[in-house]
Amino acid sequence: MPRPHIVYILSDEHAGQAMGHAGDPNLRTPNLDRMAAEGLSFARARANCPVCTPSRGTIFSGRHAHAGPVQGFHDVYKPAAPSTATLLREAGYHTAYFGKWHCGTLRDQIPPDVRRDPGYYDLESAPRTPEFHRGGFQDWYGFEMNNAPFKGFYYRDGDVDPTRMPGYQADALTDMAMAYLDDYDRDQPLFLVLSVEPPHWPLEAPEAYMRFDPASLKTRPNFGGRPDFRERLAAYYAMIENLDWNIGRLLGAVEGIGGFRDNTVTAYFSDHGDFMGSHGQMEDKGHPHEESVRVPVVFHAPGILGPQGARMDLFSLVDMAPTTLGLAGVPVPGHMQGTDFSPACRGEDFDGPREVLLEMVGAPRVHFDYADWRGLVTDRWKYAFYETGHELLFDLWDDPYEMNNLAGTRPDVLPDMRTRLLELLAATREPYFDVIVRHGVRPDGPALNISRRRRDGIAPAWHDLIRNA
């Protein structure tokens, strides 16, 4: 059998709980639900590093952010670093990328058209991605970030200036990917990535999808905060339903083209989640809580993978690259740190990881609430150690909404979790955080917060190490 085509649909900031088949009572996601029913979903999938850039580096390298080619929010995919694209190219694949990349921002790479029209382009978001920071992808219709879904643009291949997109970004990018599939006439199998920003903020969707009554939304038990949170959650849901519609269109294109029908693995996933009102946080992530780290991961491949529905394995995004190679029949290189879940996808006997490493590496540092930390999650326990010395411990069986930090009350569990974290860090070539865990000192403080942002964050340092001016 020939190697399958592989299509990634990658979104930004889609919490893994926010789908119909995942149990969200508000949403209609028939296409994602069909993908999961006809294929499989990893119902407990996590983002290892829940912020855009290092998470995407983890996805395409199969290595944890602290030991990978993209080690922070302002880092780039290293030019000589192997990636899913370069490894599949070596195996005979052709590669194409559509949409948000956010792994190649050089702040001085601002082309003339962008400088001439600051009303349309945000100079910080619109640099052109240099060719050697594109992770080895050949056909390029990408951009770094946009954060303006009705003002879309992309850079094509070697073009210096960007091309504007009509309408709504997710719709336009899906149109482009569908047209590319329809015109694809190479003998090589294709690896195509469609990477859309929605439902990442700003929370804007086409009017046809703004159907939700904020007052009627059923929210999570840990939801709460400012009065406008319900309105913003309603817009977030609208963006997800538009995304689901576009996923259906792309699936229809794949199923309607002879060379792709019954020989394509389509994977939908997101780079991280979003609190969206849980724990009083909105349009944010960056912490180990489930709303931040849980992501959708759904594989759909009629004729290749049989229907399994939801699986409870501890899948995480570091596993995406080795699993993709496994599904393509390409050997997984030893430098990858993730696990090849392709046997699980095929329904074969599979003994997966017992724990998943979670972390924040190279936090953006835009406010006090972004801090680096390392952690892990098991079937039952969630543990994290922050750079300030604070610790979190949650019992996911008894406290699935993580409302009770047990770090100070479970001395029978905490030392074991700390030891397991140190073992994971040693196995994955942690450069420094193990020193903090073992030998950290009590920080001087409290630190004076002179920002307008007050104590509305979720970092544990707000409780005893930060004082508002």
C-alpha positions as CSV (number, residue, x, y, z in Angstrom):
1,M,0.0,0.0,0.0
2,P,1.4,3.5,-0.8
3,R,2.3,5.8,2.0
4,P,-0.8,7.8,3.0
5,H,-1.2,11.5,2.5
6,I,-1.2,13.4,5.9
7,V,-3.3,16.5,6.6
8,Y,-2.9,18.4,9.8
9,I,-5.7,20.8,10.8
10,L,-4.1,22.9,13.6
11,S,-6.0,25.5,15.5
12,D,-4.9,27.9,18.2
13,E,-6.3,28.0,21.8
14,H,-9.0,25.4,21.4
15,A,-9.6,23.9,24.8
16,G,-10.0,20.1,24.7
17,Q,-13.3,20.2,26.6
18,A,-15.0,22.5,24.0
19,M,-16.5,20.0,21.6
20,G,-19.7,18.1,21.4
21,H,-18.3,14.7,21.7
22,A,-16.1,15.9,24.6
23,G,-19.3,16.7,26.5
24,D,-19.6,20.5,26.1
25,P,-23.4,21.1,26.4
26,N,-23.4,24.3,24.4
27,L,-21.6,23.4,21.2
28,R,-22.6,21.8,18.0
29,T,-19.5,20.3,16.4
30,P,-20.8,17.7,14.0
31,N,-17.7,17.4,11.9
32,L,-15.3,17.0,14.8
33,D,-17.8,14.5,16.3
34,R,-17.8,12.5,13.0
35,M,-14.0,12.5,12.9
36,A,-13.9,11.1,16.4
37,A,-16.7,8.5,15.8
38,E,-15.2,7.3,12.5
39,G,-11.7,7.5,13.8
40,L,-10.4,8.1,17.3
41,S,-9.9,10.9,19.8
42,F,-7.4,11.1,22.6
43,A,-9.8,12.3,25.2
44,R,-7.1,13.3,27.8
45,A,-4.6,14.8,25.3
46,R,-2.4,17.6,26.7
47,A,-0.2,20.4,25.4
48,N,3.2,19.9,27.0
49,C,4.0,23.6,27.0
50,P,0.8,25.7,26.8
51,V,1.8,28.8,24.9
52,C,1.9,29.2,21.1
53,T,5.6,29.2,20.0
54,P,7.2,26.5,22.2
55,S,4.2,24.3,21.8
56,R,4.5,24.4,18.0
57,G,8.2,23.7,18.3
58,T,7.3,20.6,20.3
59,I,4.6,19.5,17.8
60,F,7.0,19.6,14.8
61,S,10.1,18.3,16.5
62,G,8.9,15.6,18.9
63,R,11.0,17.1,21.6
64,H,10.0,19.0,24.8
65,A,10.4,22.7,24.6
66,H,13.2,23.0,27.2
67,A,15.3,20.6,25.0
68,G,13.9,21.4,21.6
69,P,14.5,23.7,18.7
70,V,12.1,26.3,20.0
71,Q,12.7,27.1,23.6
72,G,10.5,30.0,24.4
73,F,7.8,32.4,23.2
74,H,10.4,34.6,21.4
75,D,12.5,31.8,19.9
76,V,12.6,30.4,16.3
77,Y,12.7,27.0,14.8
78,K,16.4,26.5,14.3
79,P,17.4,26.3,10.6
80,A,19.3,23.0,10.8
81,A,16.8,21.3,13.2
82,P,15.0,18.2,11.9
83,S,11.2,18.4,11.8
84,T,8.2,16.3,10.8
85,A,8.5,18.0,7.4
86,T,12.2,17.3,6.8
87,L,11.8,13.7,7.9
88,L,8.8,13.1,5.6
89,R,10.6,14.8,2.7
90,E,13.4,12.3,3.2
91,A,10.8,9.5,2.9
92,G,9.5,10.9,-0.4
93,Y,6.8,13.3,0.7
94,H,6.0,16.7,-0.7
95,T,5.2,19.3,2.0
96,A,2.9,22.4,2.1
97,Y,2.1,24.9,4.9
98,F,-1.0,27.2,5.1
99,G,-1.5,29.7,7.9
100,K,-0.1,30.6,11.3
101,W,3.5,29.4,12.0
102,H,4.8,31.5,14.9
103,C,8.1,29.8,15.0
104,G,10.1,32.2,12.8
105,T,9.6,35.8,14.0
106,L,12.5,38.1,13.3
107,R,11.4,41.6,14.3
108,D,13.3,43.4,11.6
109,Q,11.9,41.4,8.7
110,I,9.1,43.9,8.0
111,P,8.5,44.3,4.2
112,P,7.6,47.6,2.5
113,D,3.9,47.0,2.1
114,V,3.5,46.3,5.8
115,R,5.3,49.5,6.8
116,R,3.2,51.5,4.3
117,D,-0.2,50.3,5.9
118,P,-0.1,50.2,9.7
119,G,-3.8,50.5,9.7
120,Y,-4.2,47.0,8.3
121,Y,-1.0,45.3,9.5
122,D,0.3,45.1,13.1
123,L,4.1,45.6,12.7
124,E,4.8,43.2,15.7
125,S,2.6,40.5,14.1
126,A,3.4,40.8,10.5
127,P,7.1,40.0,9.9
128,R,8.0,37.8,6.9
129,T,9.2,34.3,8.0
130,P,12.7,33.7,6.6
131,E,13.0,30.6,4.5
132,F,15.3,28.7,6.8
133,H,13.0,29.3,9.8
134,R,10.0,27.5,8.1
135,G,10.7,24.0,9.6
136,G,11.6,22.5,6.2
137,F,8.2,23.1,4.5
138,Q,8.4,23.6,0.8
139,D,5.2,25.2,-0.5
140,W,4.6,28.1,1.8
141,Y,1.4,30.2,2.4
142,G,2.2,31.2,5.9
143,F,2.5,34.0,8.4
144,E,3.8,34.3,11.9
145,M,0.8,35.6,13.7
146,N,-2.1,38.0,12.9
147,N,-4.6,38.2,15.7
148,A,-7.1,40.0,13.5
149,P,-9.3,37.3,11.8
150,F,-11.0,39.8,9.5
151,K,-7.7,41.3,8.4
152,G,-6.0,38.2,7.1
153,F,-2.7,37.9,5.1
154,Y,-0.1,35.4,4.2
155,Y,3.3,35.2,2.6
156,R,3.6,33.0,-0.5
157,D,6.9,31.1,-1.0
158,G,9.6,33.7,-1.9
159,D,7.3,36.8,-2.1
160,V,8.6,39.8,-0.1
161,D,5.3,41.4,0.5
162,P,2.2,39.7,2.0
163,T,-1.0,38.8,0.1
164,R,-4.3,39.8,1.8
165,M,-7.0,37.3,2.5
166,P,-10.7,38.1,1.8
167,G,-13.3,37.7,4.5
168,Y,-12.7,35.6,7.6
169,Q,-9.3,34.0,8.1
170,A,-10.4,30.4,8.8
171,D,-12.7,30.5,5.8
172,A,-10.0,31.9,3.5
173,L,-7.3,29.5,4.6
174,T,-9.6,26.5,4.2
175,D,-10.5,27.7,0.7
176,M,-6.8,27.9,-0.2
177,A,-6.0,24.4,1.2
178,M,-9.0,22.9,-0.6
179,A,-7.8,24.5,-3.9
180,Y,-4.3,23.2,-3.3
181,L,-5.6,19.6,-2.8
182,D,-7.8,19.8,-5.8
183,D,-4.8,20.9,-8.0
184,Y,-2.3,18.5,-6.5
185,D,-0.9,16.3,-9.2
186,R,2.5,15.1,-7.9
187,D,3.3,11.4,-7.7
188,Q,4.6,12.0,-4.1
189,P,2.4,11.6,-1.0
190,L,1.6,15.0,0.5
191,F,2.0,16.3,4.0
192,L,-0.2,19.4,4.3
193,V,-0.7,21.6,7.3
194,L,-3.7,24.0,7.6
195,S,-3.0,26.2,10.6
196,V,-5.8,28.6,11.6
197,E,-5.7,31.1,14.5
198,P,-9.4,30.9,15.6
199,P,-10.5,30.4,18.3
200,H,-7.5,32.4,19.5
201,W,-8.4,36.0,20.6
202,P,-9.6,38.5,19.5
203,L,-13.0,36.8,19.9
204,E,-14.5,37.6,16.5
205,A,-16.6,35.3,14.3
206,P,-18.8,35.7,11.2
207,E,-22.2,37.0,12.2
208,A,-23.9,33.8,11.1
209,Y,-22.3,31.9,13.9
210,M,-23.1,34.4,16.7
211,R,-26.1,32.4,17.9
212,F,-25.3,31.9,21.6
213,D,-27.2,33.6,24.3
214,P,-24.6,34.4,27.0
215,A,-27.1,34.2,29.8
216,S,-28.1,30.7,28.8
217,L,-24.6,29.1,28.6
218,K,-23.9,26.2,30.8
219,T,-20.5,26.9,32.3
220,R,-18.0,24.8,34.2
221,P,-18.1,24.7,38.0
222,N,-14.9,26.7,38.2
223,F,-16.2,29.4,35.9
224,G,-16.3,33.0,37.3
225,G,-15.0,36.4,37.0
226,R,-16.0,39.7,35.4
227,P,-19.5,40.3,34.1
228,D,-18.4,40.2,30.4
229,F,-17.0,36.7,30.6
230,R,-20.2,35.1,29.4
231,E,-20.3,37.4,26.3
232,R,-16.7,36.5,25.5
233,L,-17.3,32.8,26.0
234,A,-20.3,33.0,23.6
235,A,-18.0,34.5,20.9
236,Y,-15.4,31.8,21.5
237,Y,-18.0,29.1,20.9
238,A,-19.1,30.9,17.7
239,M,-15.5,30.7,16.5
240,I,-15.3,27.0,17.3
241,E,-18.5,26.3,15.4
242,N,-17.2,28.2,12.3
243,L,-14.0,26.2,12.7
244,D,-16.0,22.9,12.7
245,W,-17.7,24.0,9.5
246,N,-14.4,24.6,7.8
247,I,-13.1,21.2,9.1
248,G,-16.2,19.6,7.4
249,R,-15.4,21.4,4.2
250,L,-11.8,20.2,4.2
251,L,-12.9,16.6,5.0
252,G,-15.3,16.8,2.1
253,A,-12.5,17.9,-0.2
254,V,-10.3,15.0,0.9
255,E,-13.1,12.5,0.4
256,G,-14.0,13.9,-3.0
257,I,-10.6,13.6,-4.6
258,G,-9.7,10.2,-5.9
259,G,-6.1,10.3,-5.0
260,F,-6.9,11.3,-1.4
261,R,-10.0,9.3,-0.7
262,D,-9.3,6.3,1.6
263,N,-5.6,7.1,1.6
264,T,-5.3,10.2,3.9
265,V,-4.7,10.5,7.6
266,T,-6.3,13.7,8.8
267,A,-5.4,14.9,12.3
268,Y,-7.1,17.8,14.1
269,F,-5.5,19.3,17.2
270,S,-4.7,22.6,18.9
271,D,-1.5,24.0,20.2
272,H,-3.0,24.7,23.7
273,G,-6.2,25.5,25.4
274,D,-7.7,28.6,27.1
275,F,-9.2,29.2,30.6
276,M,-12.2,31.0,29.0
277,G,-13.6,32.1,32.4
278,S,-12.5,29.0,34.4
279,H,-10.5,30.0,37.6
280,G,-11.4,33.6,36.8
281,Q,-9.1,33.8,33.8
282,M,-10.1,34.8,30.3
283,E,-8.3,34.6,26.9
284,D,-5.2,33.1,28.6
285,K,-3.3,29.9,29.2
286,G,0.3,29.3,30.3
287,H,-0.5,27.3,33.5
288,P,-0.8,23.6,34.2
289,H,-4.6,23.6,34.8
290,E,-6.7,21.4,32.6
291,E,-8.4,24.3,30.7
292,S,-4.9,25.5,29.7
293,V,-3.2,22.2,28.8
294,R,-6.1,20.0,27.6
295,V,-6.4,20.0,23.8
296,P,-8.4,18.2,21.2
297,V,-6.5,15.4,19.3
298,V,-8.6,13.6,16.7
299,F,-7.4,11.2,14.0
300,H,-9.6,10.3,11.0
301,A,-8.5,8.0,8.2
302,P,-11.2,5.9,6.6
303,G,-9.6,2.9,4.9
304,I,-6.5,3.1,7.1
305,L,-7.7,3.4,10.7
306,G,-10.9,1.8,12.0
307,P,-13.4,3.5,14.3
308,Q,-12.4,3.5,18.0
309,G,-14.0,6.6,19.5
310,A,-12.5,8.0,22.6
311,R,-9.3,6.6,24.0
312,M,-8.0,7.5,27.5
313,D,-4.3,7.1,26.8
314,L,-2.0,9.9,28.1
315,F,-1.2,11.4,24.7
316,S,0.5,14.8,24.5
317,L,1.7,17.0,21.7
318,V,5.3,15.8,21.9
319,D,3.9,12.5,20.6
320,M,2.4,14.1,17.4
321,A,5.6,13.9,15.3
322,P,6.6,10.3,16.1
323,T,3.0,9.2,15.8
324,T,2.7,10.8,12.4
325,L,5.9,9.1,11.2
326,G,4.6,5.8,12.5
327,L,1.4,6.2,10.6
328,A,3.4,7.0,7.5
329,G,5.6,4.0,7.9
330,V,8.7,6.1,8.4
331,P,11.2,5.1,11.2
332,V,11.0,7.3,14.2
333,P,14.5,8.8,14.9
334,G,16.1,8.3,18.3
335,H,16.3,12.0,19.0
336,M,12.6,12.4,19.4
337,Q,11.4,12.3,23.0
338,G,7.7,11.6,22.3
339,T,6.0,8.2,21.9
340,D,4.8,6.7,18.7
341,F,1.1,6.1,19.3
342,S,0.5,4.7,15.8
343,P,-0.1,1.2,17.2
344,A,-2.9,2.7,19.4
345,C,-4.3,4.5,16.4
346,R,-4.5,1.1,14.5
347,G,-6.2,-0.5,17.5
348,E,-3.2,-2.7,18.3
349,D,-2.0,-3.7,21.7
350,F,-0.3,-0.6,23.2
351,D,1.3,0.3,26.5
352,G,1.6,4.1,26.6
353,P,3.2,6.5,28.9
354,R,2.2,6.5,32.6
355,E,2.9,10.2,33.0
356,V,3.2,13.3,30.8
357,L,5.7,16.1,31.3
358,L,4.2,19.6,31.4
359,E,6.1,22.9,31.5
360,M,6.3,26.5,30.7
361,V,9.5,27.4,29.0
362,G,10.5,31.0,28.0
363,A,7.2,32.5,29.2
364,P,6.4,35.8,27.3
365,R,6.9,37.9,30.5
366,V,4.2,40.4,29.6
367,H,3.0,40.5,33.2
368,F,3.6,38.8,36.6
369,D,1.2,35.9,35.8
370,Y,3.5,34.5,33.1
371,A,6.1,32.4,34.9
372,D,8.1,29.4,34.1
373,W,7.3,26.1,35.8
374,R,7.7,22.3,35.4
375,G,5.2,19.7,36.1
376,L,3.7,16.3,35.3
377,V,0.3,14.7,35.1
378,T,-0.6,11.0,35.7
379,D,-3.8,9.2,35.6
380,R,-4.8,10.7,38.9
381,W,-2.4,13.4,40.0
382,K,-1.3,16.8,38.6
383,Y,1.8,18.4,40.0
384,A,3.7,21.6,39.2
385,F,6.8,23.4,40.6
386,Y,7.0,27.1,39.8
387,E,10.1,29.2,39.5
388,T,9.1,31.0,42.7
389,G,9.2,27.8,44.7
390,H,5.4,27.4,44.8
391,E,3.9,24.1,44.2
392,L,0.5,22.9,42.9
393,L,-0.9,19.4,43.5
394,F,-4.4,18.4,42.3
395,D,-6.2,15.1,42.7
396,L,-8.0,14.8,39.3
397,W,-10.1,11.9,40.5
398,D,-11.6,13.8,43.4
399,D,-11.2,17.4,42.1
400,P,-11.4,17.3,38.3
401,Y,-11.9,21.1,38.2
402,E,-8.7,21.7,40.2
403,M,-10.2,23.9,42.9
404,N,-8.2,22.6,45.8
405,N,-4.4,22.8,45.8
406,L,-3.2,19.9,48.0
407,A,0.5,20.8,48.0
408,G,0.4,21.8,51.7
409,T,-1.8,18.9,52.9
410,R,-0.7,15.7,51.2
411,P,2.9,15.1,52.4
412,D,2.3,11.4,51.5
413,V,2.1,12.3,47.8
414,L,4.1,15.5,47.3
415,P,7.7,14.0,47.7
416,D,6.9,11.2,45.2
417,M,5.6,13.6,42.6
418,R,8.7,15.9,43.1
419,T,10.9,12.8,42.6
420,R,9.0,11.7,39.5
421,L,9.3,15.2,38.0
422,L,13.1,15.3,38.6
423,E,13.4,11.9,36.9
424,L,11.4,13.2,33.9
425,L,13.6,16.3,33.7
426,A,16.8,14.2,33.8
427,A,15.5,11.9,31.1
428,T,14.6,14.9,28.9
429,R,17.8,16.9,29.4
430,E,16.5,19.7,31.6
431,P,19.2,22.5,31.6
432,Y,18.4,24.1,34.9
433,F,15.0,23.8,36.5
434,D,16.1,20.7,38.4
435,V,18.5,22.9,40.4
436,I,15.6,25.1,41.5
437,V,13.5,22.1,42.5
438,R,16.4,20.6,44.5
439,H,18.1,23.7,45.8
440,G,15.8,26.7,45.4
441,V,15.9,29.5,47.9
442,R,13.1,31.6,49.3
443,P,12.8,34.7,47.0
444,D,13.1,38.2,48.4
445,G,9.9,40.0,48.3
446,P,7.2,40.9,48.0
447,A,7.8,42.3,44.6
448,L,6.0,45.6,43.9
449,N,3.5,45.4,41.0
450,I,3.2,48.8,39.4
451,S,1.2,47.6,36.4
452,R,-2.5,48.3,35.9
453,R,-3.0,44.5,36.0
454,R,-3.9,43.7,39.6
455,R,-4.2,40.5,41.5
456,D,-6.4,38.8,38.9
457,G,-3.9,36.2,37.8
458,I,-3.6,32.5,38.6
459,A,0.2,32.2,39.3
460,P,0.6,31.1,43.0
461,A,3.1,33.9,43.6
462,W,0.2,36.4,43.7
463,H,-0.7,35.1,47.1
464,D,2.5,36.0,49.0
465,L,5.2,37.4,46.7
466,I,3.5,40.2,44.8
467,R,2.2,43.4,46.3
468,N,0.2,45.9,44.3
469,A,1.4,49.5,44.3
